[in-house]
């Protein structure tokens, strides 16, 4: 049952973002021990995800995402990130 849920979740993510689950796992593996209080680490991740999704991210949005993550002690707040991208 658990495996089915995970498969279904990743199928939804793939359909919505057009990013393959293998690519998502590769990104996750590349940052699993990363310091999300470090600006360069976050900037690298934002650019990598932007490239995978084939969605350009302006420098202003990139800076806002970085500031948001750093100001939340390295925690990704997807609701707040959604607000940032919706405003721009």
N, CA, C and O atoms as a GROMACS GRO file, in nm:
protein
  352
    1UNK      N    1   0.082  -0.120   0.000
    1UNK     CA    2   0.000   0.000   0.000
    1UNK      C    3   0.086   0.126   0.000
    1UNK      O    4   0.062   0.218  -0.078
    2UNK      N    5   0.186   0.130   0.087
    2UNK     CA    6   0.275   0.245   0.096
    2UNK      C    7   0.345   0.272  -0.037
    2UNK      O    8   0.355   0.387  -0.081
    3UNK      N    9   0.393   0.166  -0.100
    3UNK     CA   10   0.462   0.180  -0.228
    3UNK      C   11   0.368   0.239  -0.334
    3UNK      O   12   0.410   0.320  -0.416
    4UNK      N   13   0.242   0.198  -0.332
    4UNK     CA   14   0.143   0.250  -0.426
    4UNK      C   15   0.124   0.399  -0.406
    4UNK      O   16   0.117   0.475  -0.503
    5UNK      N   17   0.115   0.442  -0.280
    5UNK     CA   18   0.096   0.584  -0.250
    5UNK      C   19   0.215   0.665  -0.301
    5UNK      O   20   0.197   0.770  -0.362
    6UNK      N   21   0.336   0.616  -0.276
    6UNK     CA   22   0.455   0.686  -0.322
    6UNK      C   23   0.458   0.695  -0.474
    6UNK      O   24   0.489   0.800  -0.531
    7UNK      N   25   0.425   0.585  -0.540
    7UNK     CA   26   0.424   0.584  -0.686
    7UNK      C   27   0.320   0.682  -0.740
    7UNK      O   28   0.347   0.757  -0.834
    8UNK      N   29   0.202   0.682  -0.680
    8UNK     CA   30   0.096   0.772  -0.722
    8UNK      C   31   0.136   0.918  -0.699
    8UNK      O   32   0.110   1.004  -0.783
    9UNK      N   33   0.199   0.946  -0.586
    9UNK     CA   34   0.244   1.082  -0.556
    9UNK      C   35   0.344   1.130  -0.659
    9UNK      O   36   0.333   1.242  -0.709
   10UNK      N   37   0.442   1.047  -0.691
   10UNK     CA   38   0.543   1.088  -0.788
   10UNK      C   39   0.487   1.098  -0.929
   10UNK      O   40   0.534   1.180  -1.009
   11UNK      N   41   0.387   1.018  -0.961
   11UNK     CA   42   0.322   1.033  -1.091
   11UNK      C   43   0.252   1.168  -1.100
   11UNK      O   44   0.256   1.234  -1.205
   12UNK      N   45   0.189   1.210  -0.991
   12UNK     CA   46   0.124   1.341  -0.989
   12UNK      C   47   0.226   1.453  -1.002
   12UNK      O   48   0.205   1.549  -1.076
   13UNK      N   49   0.337   1.439  -0.932
   13UNK     CA   50   0.443   1.540  -0.940
   13UNK      C   51   0.498   1.547  -1.082
   13UNK      O   52   0.516   1.655  -1.137
   14UNK      N   53   0.523   1.431  -1.142
   14UNK     CA   54   0.574   1.428  -1.279
   14UNK      C   55   0.476   1.491  -1.377
   14UNK      O   56   0.516   1.568  -1.464
   15UNK      N   57   0.349   1.461  -1.362
   15UNK     CA   58   0.248   1.518  -1.452
   15UNK      C   59   0.238   1.668  -1.438
   15UNK      O   60   0.220   1.740  -1.537
   16UNK      N   61   0.248   1.717  -1.316
   16UNK     CA   62   0.233   1.860  -1.292
   16UNK      C   63   0.358   1.938  -1.331
   16UNK      O   64   0.349   2.046  -1.389
   17UNK      N   65   0.475   1.884  -1.299
   17UNK     CA   66   0.600   1.958  -1.320
   17UNK      C   67   0.676   1.918  -1.445
   17UNK      O   68   0.763   1.991  -1.491
   18UNK      N   69   0.642   1.802  -1.500
   18UNK     CA   70   0.715   1.745  -1.614
   18UNK      C   71   0.860   1.710  -1.578
   18UNK      O   72   0.946   1.702  -1.665
   19UNK      N   73   0.884   1.688  -1.449
   19UNK     CA   74   1.016   1.646  -1.402
   19UNK      C   75   1.006   1.498  -1.365
   19UNK      O   76   0.916   1.459  -1.290
   20UNK      N   77   1.097   1.417  -1.417
   20UNK     CA   78   1.096   1.274  -1.389
   20UNK      C   79   1.133   1.249  -1.243
   20UNK      O   80   1.213   1.322  -1.184
   21UNK      N   81   1.074   1.144  -1.186
   21UNK     CA   82   1.102   1.112  -1.046
   21UNK      C   83   1.250   1.082  -1.024
   21UNK      O   84   1.304   1.112  -0.918
   22UNK      N   85   1.316   1.024  -1.124
   22UNK     CA   86   1.460   0.997  -1.112
   22UNK      C   87   1.538   1.127  -1.095
   22UNK      O   88   1.634   1.133  -1.018
   23UNK      N   89   1.496   1.230  -1.166
   23UNK     CA   90   1.562   1.360  -1.155
   23UNK      C   91   1.537   1.422  -1.018
   23UNK      O   92   1.626   1.485  -0.960
   24UNK      N   93   1.416   1.405  -0.968
   24UNK     CA   94   1.384   1.457  -0.834
   24UNK      C   95   1.472   1.389  -0.730
   24UNK      O   96   1.528   1.455  -0.643
   25UNK      N   97   1.482   1.256  -0.739
   25UNK     CA   98   1.566   1.183  -0.644
   25UNK      C   99   1.713   1.224  -0.656
   25UNK      O  100   1.783   1.231  -0.555
   26UNK      N  101   1.759   1.252  -0.776
   26UNK     CA  102   1.898   1.295  -0.794
   26UNK      C  103   1.922   1.429  -0.725
   26UNK      O  104   2.025   1.448  -0.661
   27UNK      N  105   1.827   1.520  -0.737
   27UNK     CA  106   1.839   1.650  -0.670
   27UNK      C  107   1.837   1.631  -0.519
   27UNK      O  108   1.918   1.689  -0.447
   28UNK      N  109   1.744   1.549  -0.472
   28UNK     CA  110   1.734   1.523  -0.327
   28UNK      C  111   1.864   1.464  -0.276
   28UNK      O  112   1.914   1.506  -0.172
   29UNK      N  113   1.919   1.366  -0.347
   29UNK     CA  114   2.045   1.306  -0.306
   29UNK      C  115   2.159   1.408  -0.304
   29UNK      O  116   2.246   1.403  -0.217
   30UNK      N  117   2.157   1.501  -0.398
   30UNK     CA  118   2.266   1.598  -0.406
   30UNK      C  119   2.263   1.700  -0.293
   30UNK      O  120   2.364   1.764  -0.264
   31UNK      N  121   2.148   1.716  -0.228
   31UNK     CA  122   2.138   1.817  -0.122
   31UNK      C  123   2.095   1.759   0.013
   31UNK      O  124   2.064   1.834   0.106
   32UNK      N  125   2.094   1.628   0.025
   32UNK     CA  126   2.042   1.568   0.149
   32UNK      C  127   2.123   1.607   0.272
   32UNK      O  128   2.068   1.610   0.382
   33UNK      N  129   2.250   1.636   0.257
   33UNK     CA  130   2.332   1.679   0.370
   33UNK      C  131   2.372   1.825   0.358
   33UNK      O  132   2.467   1.870   0.422
   34UNK      N  133   2.300   1.898   0.276
   34UNK     CA  134   2.335   2.038   0.248
   34UNK      C  135   2.299   2.129   0.365
   34UNK      O  136   2.212   2.100   0.447
   35UNK      N  137   2.370   2.241   0.369
   35UNK     CA  138   2.346   2.345   0.469
   35UNK      C  139   2.249   2.446   0.408
   35UNK      O  140   2.289   2.528   0.325
   36UNK      N  141   2.124   2.442   0.450
   36UNK     CA  142   2.023   2.532   0.393
   36UNK      C  143   2.023   2.669   0.460
   36UNK      O  144   1.927   2.746   0.446
   37UNK      N  145   2.130   2.699   0.531
   37UNK     CA  146   2.150   2.834   0.582
   37UNK      C  147   2.257   2.904   0.498
   37UNK      O  148   2.290   3.020   0.523
   38UNK      N  149   2.310   2.832   0.400
   38UNK     CA  150   2.415   2.884   0.312
   38UNK      C  151   2.355   2.932   0.181
   38UNK      O  152   2.290   2.856   0.109
   39UNK      N  153   2.375   3.059   0.151
   39UNK     CA  154   2.315   3.120   0.032
   39UNK      C  155   2.355   3.050  -0.097
   39UNK      O  156   2.269   3.026  -0.182
   40UNK      N  157   2.481   3.015  -0.113
   40UNK     CA  158   2.526   2.952  -0.237
   40UNK      C  159   2.463   2.814  -0.257
   40UNK      O  160   2.429   2.776  -0.369
   41UNK      N  161   2.446   2.740  -0.149
   41UNK     CA  162   2.381   2.609  -0.157
   41UNK      C  163   2.237   2.623  -0.204
   41UNK      O  164   2.192   2.549  -0.292
   42UNK      N  165   2.166   2.718  -0.146
   42UNK     CA  166   2.026   2.739  -0.184
   42UNK      C  167   2.016   2.788  -0.327
   42UNK      O  168   1.931   2.743  -0.404
   43UNK      N  169   2.104   2.881  -0.364
   43UNK     CA  170   2.104   2.935  -0.501
   43UNK      C  171   2.128   2.823  -0.602
   43UNK      O  172   2.062   2.818  -0.706
   44UNK      N  173   2.221   2.733  -0.571
   44UNK     CA  174   2.249   2.618  -0.658
   44UNK      C  175   2.124   2.532  -0.674
   44UNK      O  176   2.090   2.490  -0.785
   45UNK      N  177   2.055   2.505  -0.563
   45UNK     CA  178   1.936   2.421  -0.567
   45UNK      C  179   1.825   2.487  -0.649
   45UNK      O  180   1.761   2.421  -0.730
   46UNK      N  181   1.803   2.616  -0.628
   46UNK     CA  182   1.699   2.688  -0.703
   46UNK      C  183   1.728   2.682  -0.852
   46UNK      O  184   1.638   2.657  -0.932
   47UNK      N  185   1.853   2.703  -0.889
   47UNK     CA  186   1.890   2.701  -1.031
   47UNK      C  187   1.877   2.561  -1.090
   47UNK      O  188   1.836   2.545  -1.204
   48UNK      N  189   1.914   2.461  -1.011
   48UNK     CA  190   1.904   2.323  -1.058
   48UNK      C  191   1.757   2.285  -1.082
   48UNK      O  192   1.724   2.226  -1.184
   49UNK      N  193   1.671   2.320  -0.988
   49UNK     CA  194   1.528   2.289  -1.003
   49UNK      C  195   1.466   2.368  -1.116
   49UNK      O  196   1.381   2.317  -1.190
   50UNK      N  197   1.506   2.493  -1.130
   50UNK     CA  198   1.456   2.577  -1.239
   50UNK      C  199   1.492   2.516  -1.374
   50UNK      O  200   1.410   2.512  -1.466
   51UNK      N  201   1.614   2.468  -1.384
   51UNK     CA  202   1.660   2.406  -1.508
   51UNK      C  203   1.583   2.277  -1.537
   51UNK      O  204   1.541   2.254  -1.650
   52UNK      N  205   1.566   2.194  -1.436
   52UNK     CA  206   1.492   2.068  -1.454
   52UNK      C  207   1.348   2.093  -1.498
   52UNK      O  208   1.296   2.023  -1.585
   53UNK      N  209   1.285   2.193  -1.439
   53UNK     CA  210   1.146   2.222  -1.470
   53UNK      C  211   1.132   2.306  -1.596
   53UNK      O  212   1.021   2.328  -1.645
   54UNK      N  213   1.245   2.352  -1.648
   54UNK     CA  214   1.246   2.439  -1.766
   54UNK      C  215   1.159   2.564  -1.743
   54UNK      O  216   1.084   2.608  -1.830
   55UNK      N  217   1.173   2.618  -1.621
   55UNK     CA  218   1.100   2.738  -1.582
   55UNK      C  219   1.202   2.842  -1.537
   55UNK      O  220   1.270   2.823  -1.437
   56UNK      N  221   1.212   2.951  -1.610
   56UNK     CA  222   1.308   3.054  -1.570
   56UNK      C  223   1.268   3.118  -1.437
   56UNK      O  224   1.150   3.144  -1.412
   57UNK      N  225   1.367   3.145  -1.355
   57UNK     CA  226   1.344   3.212  -1.227
   57UNK      C  227   1.425   3.341  -1.230
   57UNK      O  228   1.547   3.339  -1.246
   58UNK      N  229   1.356   3.452  -1.214
   58UNK     CA  230   1.425   3.581  -1.217
   58UNK      C  231   1.517   3.594  -1.096
   58UNK      O  232   1.501   3.523  -0.996
   59UNK      N  233   1.612   3.684  -1.106
   59UNK     CA  234   1.705   3.706  -0.995
   59UNK      C  235   1.629   3.754  -0.871
   59UNK      O  236   1.665   3.717  -0.759
   60UNK      N  237   1.526   3.836  -0.890
   60UNK     CA  238   1.446   3.884  -0.776
   60UNK      C  239   1.377   3.769  -0.704
   60UNK      O  240   1.378   3.762  -0.580
   61UNK      N  241   1.316   3.678  -0.780
   61UNK     CA  242   1.249   3.564  -0.718
   61UNK      C  243   1.351   3.473  -0.651
   61UNK      O  244   1.329   3.425  -0.540
   62UNK      N  245   1.463   3.450  -0.719
   62UNK     CA  246   1.569   3.367  -0.662
   62UNK      C  247   1.614   3.425  -0.528
   62UNK      O  248   1.626   3.352  -0.429
   63UNK      N  249   1.638   3.556  -0.524
   63UNK     CA  250   1.680   3.622  -0.399
   63UNK      C  251   1.573   3.611  -0.291
   63UNK      O  252   1.605   3.590  -0.174
   64UNK      N  253   1.447   3.625  -0.329
   64UNK     CA  254   1.336   3.614  -0.232
   64UNK      C  255   1.327   3.473  -0.175
   64UNK      O  256   1.304   3.455  -0.056
   65UNK      N  257   1.345   3.373  -0.260
   65UNK     CA  258   1.343   3.234  -0.214
   65UNK      C  259   1.457   3.210  -0.116
   65UNK      O  260   1.437   3.150  -0.010
   66UNK      N  261   1.575   3.256  -0.152
   66UNK     CA  262   1.692   3.239  -0.066
   66UNK      C  263   1.671   3.307   0.068
   66UNK      O  264   1.696   3.248   0.173
   67UNK      N  265   1.625   3.432   0.066
   67UNK     CA  266   1.600   3.505   0.191
   67UNK      C  267   1.496   3.432   0.277
   67UNK      O  268   1.512   3.423   0.398
   68UNK      N  269   1.392   3.382   0.213
   68UNK     CA  270   1.287   3.312   0.287
   68UNK      C  271   1.342   3.188   0.357
   68UNK      O  272   1.311   3.165   0.473
   69UNK      N  273   1.421   3.110   0.287
   69UNK     CA  274   1.476   2.988   0.346
   69UNK      C  275   1.573   3.021   0.457
   69UNK      O  276   1.569   2.959   0.564
   70UNK      N  277   1.661   3.118   0.435
   70UNK     CA  278   1.758   3.156   0.538
   70UNK      C  279   1.687   3.212   0.660
   70UNK      O  280   1.724   3.181   0.773
   71UNK      N  281   1.585   3.295   0.639
   71UNK     CA  282   1.512   3.355   0.752
   71UNK      C  283   1.424   3.257   0.826
   71UNK      O  284   1.379   3.286   0.937
   72UNK      N  285   1.398   3.140   0.768
   72UNK     CA  286   1.322   3.035   0.835
   72UNK      C  287   1.415   2.924   0.883
   72UNK      O  288   1.374   2.808   0.892
   73UNK      N  289   1.540   2.960   0.914
   73UNK     CA  290   1.639   2.867   0.969
   73UNK      C  291   1.662   2.745   0.881
   73UNK      O  292   1.677   2.634   0.932
   74UNK      N  293   1.664   2.764   0.751
   74UNK     CA  294   1.693   2.656   0.659
   74UNK      C  295   1.576   2.564   0.632
   74UNK      O  296   1.594   2.457   0.574
   75UNK      N  297   1.457   2.604   0.673
   75UNK     CA  298   1.338   2.521   0.653
   75UNK      C  299   1.261   2.571   0.532
   75UNK      O  300   1.238   2.691   0.517
   76UNK      N  301   1.222   2.478   0.447
   76UNK     CA  302   1.144   2.513   0.329
   76UNK      C  303   0.997   2.526   0.367
   76UNK      O  304   0.935   2.428   0.409
   77UNK      N  305   0.943   2.644   0.353
   77UNK     CA  306   0.801   2.668   0.378
   77UNK      C  307   0.735   2.684   0.242
   77UNK      O  308   0.738   2.792   0.182
   78UNK      N  309   0.675   2.576   0.192
   78UNK     CA  310   0.620   2.576   0.057
   78UNK      C  311   0.505   2.675   0.040
   78UNK      O  312   0.487   2.730  -0.068
   79UNK      N  313   0.429   2.699   0.145
   79UNK     CA  314   0.322   2.799   0.136
   79UNK      C  315   0.380   2.937   0.111
   79UNK      O  316   0.332   3.011   0.025
   80UNK      N  317   0.483   2.971   0.186
   80UNK     CA  318   0.546   3.103   0.169
   80UNK      C  319   0.616   3.112   0.033
   80UNK      O  320   0.609   3.216  -0.033
   81UNK      N  321   0.681   3.005  -0.009
   81UNK     CA  322   0.747   3.006  -0.140
   81UNK      C  323   0.644   3.025  -0.251
   81UNK      O  324   0.671   3.093  -0.350
   82UNK      N  325   0.528   2.964  -0.235
   82UNK     CA  326   0.420   2.983  -0.333
   82UNK      C  327   0.375   3.127  -0.339
   82UNK      O  328   0.347   3.180  -0.447
   83UNK      N  329   0.366   3.192  -0.223
   83UNK     CA  330   0.329   3.333  -0.218
   83UNK      C  331   0.432   3.419  -0.290
   83UNK      O  332   0.396   3.514  -0.360
   84UNK      N  333   0.559   3.387  -0.273
   84UNK     CA  334   0.667   3.463  -0.338
   84UNK      C  335   0.653   3.454  -0.489
   84UNK      O  336   0.659   3.556  -0.558
   85UNK      N  337   0.636   3.334  -0.539
   85UNK     CA  338   0.631   3.316  -0.685
   85UNK      C  339   0.502   3.371  -0.744
   85UNK      O  340   0.501   3.413  -0.860
   86UNK      N  341   0.394   3.372  -0.667
   86UNK     CA  342   0.268   3.428  -0.716
   86UNK      C  343   0.272   3.580  -0.727
   86UNK      O  344   0.208   3.638  -0.814
   87UNK      N  345   0.348   3.645  -0.639
   87UNK     CA  346   0.357   3.791  -0.637
   87UNK      C  347   0.436   3.845  -0.754
   87UNK      O  348   0.406   3.954  -0.805
   88UNK      N  349   0.535   3.772  -0.798
   88UNK     CA  350   0.629   3.823  -0.900
   88UNK      C  351   0.574   3.807  -1.039
   88UNK      O  352   0.640   3.844  -1.136
   0.00000   0.00000   0.00000
